[in-house]
């Protein structure tokens, strides 16, 4: 299909990325223009699936299966779409209004960059080679398999202790750590040597600053710390522990400490997947500066949203790279594209947080909604139903809900994938 020849009168919206931002932008704009044959959409994505990233730690620890969290992007973009292209963007020519792919150019009238983010190793020596990240579904599969391999090896050589180190004290690191504690306790009874030796299994979180989960209010953070402190020392958070170097068995900190590990997980933040574009203000590996309408100056037809966008709040602070923020940005950006097309003034975006969600293992979570904090099993059930409501597709929701019911009645799955 020839997409490089723009059809007369057609307003073509090209969306780069099929994550929370891109999907919600398409859905919102599609509602506004559906039935108007002067509009069409072209979606370009690296992957042919949408990944529900907030629950990825449950795949890594045997609560969910990979297929529970992936959803075909062609089902998300099913109407008024000229084409869905699974390919990597080489560059963007903002002046000629072209997106350059490996074998073709795609013209656009409106362009939305929603290319998300990827793992950030911060240039730390050995981090890429010796750790396992948790950002993509392939990472979750690899992490689960490596957790099991660590137990297999420890059982063979009759280790008296196993240490799992997680670099990063953000939401991903905390949720993953609590799930790993339960996962390894589930595995231990099935390894005879570990059971006889009563092998000690420790999970340590290394946080570079004195505050873990920095985007959470202090009172929520204190509540989380009080919950985690009841883990009988199986789980600990080491604050102000900046990693300087990593090798195949140890982590070296700025304060000269050396911490040995059996498995190292990297959850220390992300960097934007910024495509190459001929706009002076846009730099590779940096978030794209946008105005209050999500425009990339000086262009009124090019937008950026989600993890790749640097949107400043009323206090001048960059909004964090959260799925719920990308979702809200997509909705307002869609409204602005429509308004601009109608010669109307765009509306500015002001993010109002819906709340904070954090799982802390089976039957435990913390949910903060409008300054009301829920903890324990009530929060855990609320957390699950909130995320079920955010998922795409009835089939996906049904699979995940069914799996959660099964998990409440039976142990986690501890087989390699």
N, C-alpha and C positions, 0 to 999 in steps of 0.2 A: 504493500500500500504506500503510495507516494504522499508523504505528509509535509514535504518541504514547499509545496505550492499552496499558498493560503487561498482558500475559497472566498469568493466575493461576498461581502457583508457578514461573513461568519466571524464571530468573536471567539478566538481560540484561547482557552486557558490551559496552560501547561503546568502541571504539578510535579515537582521533583521530590520524590519520597512518598512512601505509603505507610507512614507511622501514624501516631495519634493526630499530629497536626494536619498532615495531608489528607487523611481520611475524613476528618471532621470538617475541613474546609470544603472538600468536594460535596459532602452531604448537605452542608448548609447552603452553598451556592447553588447546588442542583435544585433544591427546594424553591429557590427564588426564580430560576430561569427555566424550569421544566416546562415543556410545551412550546417554548420559544425556539424555533429552528435556527435562529441566528447565533446560537451558542453551541460550542462543542468543547469537550475535555480530552486532553492527552495526558496520560499518567506515565511517568518514567520512574522505575524503581530498580535497585540492585537485586532485590529478592522478589520472588513471586508469591510471598506470603506476608501477612501482617502478624507481628509477634506481640502478644500481650505481656510486655516486659515486667509489670509489677509483681507477677507471680512466678517469675523464672527460677527463683530460689527453690520453689517447691518441686520443680523438675529435677534439680541437682541433688535433692535429698529424698527422692522416692515417694513423694506425696502425689505428684501428677506425672503424666506421661508427656513426651514432647508434642504429640499431636493434639493434646488438650489446649495448647496455647497458641497454635498457629492457625491462621485463617486465610484461605486463598484471596489474594488481592483482587482477582477478577470478579469475585462475588461482592466485594466492597464497592467496586466501580462498575456498575452494571447498566447504567442508563445514561443516554446523551454522551457517551464516551466514544470518541473516534477510534482510539487505540490505547491499549495498555502495553507498554514496552518494558521488558525486563533487560536492562542494560546499564552500563556505567556511564555517567556523564563525563566527557573529556573536558569540555569547557563551555562557557556561555559568552556569546557576543551580545552585550546589552544594546549596542547601537544598531546592529543589523537585525536584532530581535530573533536570534537563532540559538538553539541549544545543539551543541555538536556532540554526536555520539561516535562510536567507532566507525560505522559504515554509512551514516546519514546525518542530515541536519533537520531539526524540527523547528519550524517557525512558530512564533507566539504573538498574541496581542497582549496577554497578561501572563506573567510568569510568577509562580510561587515556589520559593526554595524552602523545602522542608526535609532536608537530607539528614537530619538527626545528628547523632554523635557516635563516637567509638571510644575504646579504652584509652585512657591517658596514663602513660608510664612515667611522665614527667622527666624523661631523659635519665632515669636512674639505671645505672649499670647493672645488667643481669636480670632486671625485672621481667622483661619480655620473654627471655629464654627459660626462666626458672619458675615462673608462676602461672597459674591458671586464672584467667579473668572470668567474669560472669556478666556478659552483656547480650550475647546472642544465644539462640537455642543450641547451637553446636557447642558453645562453652559449657552449658548446663550438662549436656551429655558427657562431655569430657571430664568435667569435675566429678560427676557421680562415679564414673568408671575409675577415676584415679583415687577417690576415697576408698573404694572397695579394694583396689590394688594395694593401697597402703596397709590395709588390714590383712590381706593375704600375705604380704611380705613380713609384717610384724608377727603374725602367727607362726610363720615358717622359722624365723630366727628367735622366737620366744622373747620378744621385747617386753620390758616391764613398763614402758610408757610410750605413748604416741602423742605428738604435739602437732596440732593444725594451727597455722598462723594465717590470719586474715589482715591484709593491709588495707585500712580504710574504715573509719568509724561513722560512715554515713548510714542512711537507711538500709542500703543494700548489704553492707557489712554486718549490721546488727541483726537484720532478719535472717541472713544466711547463717550467722554464728549460732543463733538459737535453734535453727532447724538442724544444723550439723550435730549439735549436742544430742538431740533426740535420735537422729539417724545412726550415729555411732553406738549409742546405747542399745539400739535395736539390733545392730550387727554383732556386738560383742559376744552374746551368749552362743552364737553359732561357730565361734572359733575356740576350739577346745583349749589350746595353749594359753590364749589370752584370758579365758575364763579361769583356768587353774591359777595363773599368776596374778589374777585380779589386776590386769594391766590398767594403769591410770591413763585416761584419755583427757587431754587438755586442749581447749580452744582459746587462743589469745587473739584479741583484736588490737592492732596497732593504729593509733590515731595521731596524726602529726601535730595537732594543736591541743590545747587544754579543754576544748569543747568538742564532744562528739555530736553527731547529727546537728550541725550548726544552724540549720534552718528551723529547728524546733525551739519553741519558747523554753525558758529555763525551768518553769514548773513542770512542763511535760518531760523534759530531760531528766529532772530529778526523780520523777515517777518511774521512768524507764530504768534508771540506775538502781532504784530500790527493788524493782522486779528482778533484774539481772543478778543482783547480789544474793538472791535466794537459790542460785544454781549450784550450791555446795562447792564452789571454787573450780568447777569444771570449765566455767567460762569467765574470762577476765578481760577488762579493757585497760590497756596501757596508754594513758594520755601523754601528750608532749613527747611522742616517740617517732621522730622523723627518720625515715629510711634513707640511707645514703648509698647502699650497695647491696646486691644480692648475689649469692652463688648457689650451687646445687644443694646445699644443706643448711645454709645460715643466712640470717638477715643482719646487716651491720647498721647500727643507728648512729645518729649525729653525736650523741653523748658517749660514743665509744663502746656501748654495749653490743654484745654479739648474742643473737638468739638463734638457736638451732631449731630446725623444723623437719617434720616428715612430709608435710604437704603445705604449699604456700598458695594462697588465693589472693588475687589482686582486685580490690574493690575501692580503689583510691581516686575515683572520679573519672570524668570523661572529657574528651576534646571534640569540638564541632567538626563535622564532615563538610567543610566549606569547599564548594566547587571553585574551580578556576574561572574567574569572571573579570572582564576588562573595566572594572570600576575601581578607581584609586583607593576608596575607603575600605574595600574588601580585601583582606589578607588571608592567605591560606593558613589553616590551623588556628584561626581566631574566629570568634563569633561575629556575625555580620551586624554592624550597627544599623538599627532601624529607627524611624521616627514613631510618633504615637499612633500612626495609622498602619505601621508595618512596612512602609515604603523604604526602599534603599535610595537615598538621595544621590543624584537629582532626578531619578526616574520615578514617574508616577504610575507606571505599569508593572514594576518589578517589586516583589515583596519577599520577606523572609519571616518564618515563624518557627516555633518549637525550639529544640535544643541548639539549632544552628544560629538562632537570632539572639542578638543582644538588645533586649528591650529594657529600658530603664523605668522604674516605678517613680512615684511622685517624690520620693526621697533621693532619687538619682542612683539607686542601687539596681544592679542587673537582676532580673527575675531568675530564680533557680531553674535548673533543667529538669522539670517534673512533667510527667505525662498529663496530669490534670491541667497544667498551665498551657501546654501545647494544644490540648483539646479546646480550651476557651479562646486561645489566640486564633485558631482555625476558624471558629465561628464568626468572630468580629472581622477578620481579614476578608472572609467571604462577603460579608455585608458591605465592606468598603469597596471591593472590586465591583459589586453590583451598583453601588451608589455612584462611583466614578464613571461607570459606563453610561449612567443616566444623567451625567453632568450635575450630580448632587454633591454636597459637601460630605466627605468621609467622617466617620465618628472615631473619636479617640478611644483607646483601650485602657481600662483600669482594672487590674486583676484583684478580685476579692476572693481570698482563699475559702474553699468549701470546708476545709478541715484537714487534719493530719491523721494518717493511718500507718500503723506499724504492727506487724505480727511478731510475736515473741514465743513461737513454738505452739504446739498443740494445746488448745483450750486457754490460750493466753494471747492477749494483744493489748494495744492501747489505741484508742480512738478519741481524738479531740475535735469536737464540733461546737462552734460558737461558744468557746471558753468552758464547755462542759466536757470533762474527761471521763471516759469509760475505760475500765480495765478488766482483766480476767476473762472468764468465759463469755460474758455478755458482750464485751468488746470484740472478742474473737468471732462470735457469730455475726455481729454487726459488720465487722471488717470483711467477712466473706460475702455477705449479701450486697454490700456496696460495690465490691469488685465484680460480682456476678452481673450487676446492673450495667457496668461499664463495658462488658464484653460484647463483641460483635457476633451475631448469629445465634439463633435459638439452639441449633445443634451443639455449638461450642458450650453454651451455658449449661445445657443438659448434661453433656459429658463431664464437665468440671464439677457440677453439683453432685452427680452420681458418684464420681470418684471421691469427693469429700465425704459422702455418706459411707462409702465402703471403708475409707480410712478411719472413720470414727469407730468402726466395728472390728477392724483388723489392723495388723502392723503395716509399716511402710514396705514398699517393694525394695529389696536389697540386691537385685540382680543387675549385672552389667547390661548395657544396651548395645 
